[in-house]
């Protein structure tokens, strides 16, 4: 039977996901078999396991920090927003249905057995489970049938570290107020607090920490500094999405769609020397980049309407006509085509003309394709001809079936012989998430862009997987230096 520790936060974006990943790496370095768990996640940044099951990207990152292959059991319930008031609900890695917020909260009690079964699967195989809460445990309007914060902690007797975000201000009010809104039996499970994302002189903070301990009756387990690390984030709160300034020598512009998903597709590209990836929401910000990327989305038709209404469609088409390369991934690939048709109401029904830059038509089907994919680029034409034959690896997750027109050139050949994607002139598209993770792909794409621009990039190899491992180790070292790990180990052992 595994021991357990839960990280809860005073709000979304307090840094729970990153702290869980860091603690997972710390305990793994200490020789424990450790696994992450989050009973319910809400995110558009998802991941496909080797079994073809879908979980939140944050739990895949935490699994990497543990040295584990991600499993559906690490995130049994995933909510993928389709609108401001509705989500697709994923249970045990498979689509359970589409629900309004009201409809979901009316039925979510039925998911308790799935949550407990997933937890027990990890409980049987590991020494320690590091559990992540969601949002805040003090959201008193949502506490009924809660199985992601105190509801789960109480049911399983999991001790809690409560984390506050000092960078947003009001961290003392966050922590004291959250504890004040908890029920006595919930409050008893909180064993210590953590101040996260600190920048400044710690000496000036110490008097406040002393008073915080007096007010809460709980020790402060540490003050974690703001640490710039290259580790994948959750959706809309990611600092990556705030990057809007053109960077030389190579400037890559990703269209920040309203329902943008899986922006981690571009993390490896952003980490490469001489490349700046920025996210743009309007024509003025687009400028004259060296590459335009249209990313995935959870609502292709809705985001196509937005792209057209805000003028970005016309701006991207103008750039493409001038020879600027454009790449679409998943939903972005669908938008580059001639038409998107939703006869069965997968995204609410209807149809819309695409950008017309690729000779393809997409029709939505209720069945979602979820698979890990190994492939090679085919015979690539145009500016990215050097990409031909490059090995590619990633995953697919989409409901649309896209058909190429007669004579249209596919972009990649999947290991089973199937063809995917399309290319036309300087415009390319495919369904492969993780397209840029391959070093061969990055080398070909960036080399072609540099040659086209007349600049020189460093030719040193860049191992994306090794880079991520260094980031996890750096995060673990930061936590060892700034958290009271002896106290945390006592909390895990139920001695504090």
Secondary structure, DSSP 8 states (H G I E B T S, - for coil): --EEEEEEESSTTSSHHHHHHHHHHHHHHTT--EEEE-SEEE-S-EEE-TTS-EEEHHHHHHHHHHT----GGG-SEEEEESSSSEEEEEETTEEEEEEEHHHHHHHGGGGHHHHHHHHHHHHTT-SEEEEE--S-TT-GGG-TT--SSHHHHHHHT--EEEEEEGGGS-HHHHHHHHHHHS-HHHHTTEEEEEEEEE-S-HHHHHHHHHHHHHHHSSEEEEEEE---------STT-GGGG--S--SSEEEEEE--TTEE-GGGGHHHHHSTTEEEEEE-SHHHH-S-SEEEE-EES-HHHHHHHHHHTTHHHHHHHHHHTT-EEEEETHHHHHHSSEEEETT-TTSSEEEE---SSSEEEEEEEEEEEEEEEEEE-S--GGGGGGTT-EEEEEEEEEEEEEE-TT-B--EEETTS-EE-EEETTEEEES-BTGGGSHHHHHHHHHHHHHHHT---------HHHHHHHHHHHHHHHHHHHB-HHHHHHHHTT--
